[in-house]
Each structure stands twice: as C-alpha cells, then as structure tokens.
Amino acid sequence: MLSGIQPTASSFHLGNYLGALRQWVPLQDTHDAFYSVVDLHAITVEQDPKVLRQNTRLSAAQLLALGIDPDRATLFVQSHVPEHAQLSWVLQCITGFGEASRMTQFKDKSARQETQVGVGLFTYPILQAADILLYQAHHVPVGEDQRQHLELTRDLAQRFNTRFGKTFRLPEPHIVKDTAKIYDLQDPTSKMSKSVPAGVVELLEDPKRSAKKIRSAVTDTGREIVYDPENKAGVSNLLVIYSALSGRSVDELVASYEGKGYGDLKKDLGEVFTEFVTPIQARVREYLDDPAELDKVLAKGAERARQVASVTLRRVYERVGFLSSG
Ligand code: TYM
C-alpha cells in the first residue's frame, strides 16, 4: 500500500486528515505501508526553498504525531528515492498528450496559477503513477479528488504490462465514501483546499482560531439540523466532520441536536476539534524539537523504500530495452 501528501503548506488541513490520513494509521497494521512526503510534486508550483525544507519536516512530524509508526510503516521523503523521477520518465513516454490533458486537477490548478504554468504541473499525475507503481501498491488511500489520477495510473500500468510483459500490479483507490470530500467552511460547495484558504481548518493553527472558523462556518438561513448535502451543504459538511471526529454516526448527531440550533452544533464541534488536535500539536512540537532524530527516521525510511523501488525500476529498465549497467 502506498500514499502520499504534498508538503505545500505549513499545516495539513481537516480535509487531508479526514479524507486520507485518518485511514493511513490503521492500514499500517494490515498492509506493508509506504507513506511519502511528496516534495517532487510540491515543486510543480513555485516554492521558497527554505520554506519547502521546513514544511517537509513539518509534514513528517505531523504524520508521526497522527500515529504513523516508522517501525510498522515506511515513512520517506520522495526526493530521497531517485527511482520516482526515473520511473516517471519511462511512464511519460507511454502517456498520450491528450490523455494527460484531460486531468481536471491540472486544468483547475493551471487556471488558478498567476505565474507561468510549468510542464511539471502537467506531468504531475504521471509522477504520481510512478510513486504508486514502484511499490506494486494494491491499495491507495486518498480523497475523492485523486480518483482520476488513480485511473490514469491503472491505465499506464495496464499499457506497460501489455506492451512489455506483466510488470506492474494494478492499484485500487481506497476512498472512504463518507469523508471522501470535505468542503470549505466558507464555501461548502468547494472542497477544503490548501490553495483556496478561505474556510480551511488547519491542524497546527491555534485551536481557538479553528473554533472561531467553525463558529462562523457558512450555513443556510434555516434552523433545523438535518443531513441534506444538496440543500444544506454547510450543515451537512459540519455533521460529517463532527461524526468522523467523534465516532458518533450522523443520524445519532441529528437526533441529539433536535430542537437545538446551528450555534450549539458549531460550538460543540469546536470543542470536539480542540480536544482532538491538542495532543497532536503537542506531539508535533516534540518531534520538531529533535530534527536530527526526525531526519534519521526519514533516512531509514528512504533506505527501505529504495530497496523495494530499485527492484521494480531495474525490471522496468530491462523490459524497455536499456542496456544493463552491470
Ligand atoms: P494532497 O497533498 O493535495 O492531499 C493529501 C490527501 O488529502 C486528500 N484531500 C482531501 N480529502 C477529502 N476532502 C478534502 N477537502 C481533501 N483535500 C485533500 C487528498 O485526496 C489526498 O489523498 N496528488 C496527491 C499526492 C500524491 C499521492 C501520490 C497520493 C502524490 N503521489 C501517490 C497517493 C499516491 C495530492 O496532491 O495530495
């Protein structure tokens, strides 16, 4: 199993956590799990080198604080494993230009970008395919927004296998329906996203700030607390978040808020979030206090990742007809 997250912000947000990261922790017990902080992907948009380095460490610290255990899972930084870029090149050579042009994330991101759109942003999903295929991953726990990239990955794996002989295992997205898409608190029709930071709840911000954001989340003019994503997108989003963080079902929450108002729901959710995030923040601080230890964990992860990735890459190079370097 493999998944990745970009170190493009100083903090992960609630969408990242509920859509993907929450699944990462239990899966490390049932699968041989590879988790990557994908810094090669991060530079597809402009990054300040100092900030990128900081955010990469912060990302690793957050994953550890959330419960990724480097003894049970392989946690590594993508650029430490050169096979990702190497396999990506081979896969680019079997990807159709039209096929890559259909990626909706590229269309969205390139439309939003004010500076020049780099070719790396265009080939981004092919690098993601390389991430997955290098480890022969079967399960890929992600949010709904990654589904199309997973489909491309399957297409490329299938094409390579047909052309050069069975080499890759076809991956399946592991998407948890209830929390596959968490919406922005200020605009509950768009997904919560680092690149549009209006109503984004960050794991590392002051929980008082998060509680305030939750209190001022956009809801409709009605009063009744019901789960109705079409007509009551804001309230429904809050219910999904509340349910996931508290372990209580949406139905149970709806029943317990009967006769109460949005204000009550928001206040309580703020408290639930604060309770959830406070110990995580403390653990992140501990990991950051010892960057040398953190780097050691990542170096060990990279070594283990390379052991697996290099076997796949060697096979690929041989299959496509490259001369062995000995
Ligand atoms: P990234 O860094 O944008 O997001 C990390 C994970 O968080 C999920 N996610 C969400 N889930 C639910 N609701 C939301 N509002 C929300 N926002 C983000 C994403 O679906 C993702 O699972 N391309 C990937 C990183 C990547 C990767 C990979 C993932 C690179 N290589 C290989 C899996 C396998 C990305 O940009 O995620």
Boltz pocket constraint, residues with backbone or C-beta under 6 A from the ligand:
constraints:
  - pocket:
      binder: B
      contacts: [[A, 2], [A, 3], [A, 4], [A, 5], [A, 6], [A, 7], [A, 15], [A, 16], [A, 17], [A, 18], [A, 19], [A, 20], [A, 21], [A, 38], [A, 41], [A, 127], [A, 128], [A, 131], [A, 132], [A, 140], [A, 141], [A, 142], [A, 143], [A, 144], [A, 145], [A, 146], [A, 179], [A, 180], [A, 181], [A, 182], [A, 183], [A, 191], [A, 192], [A, 193]]
      max_distance: 6.0
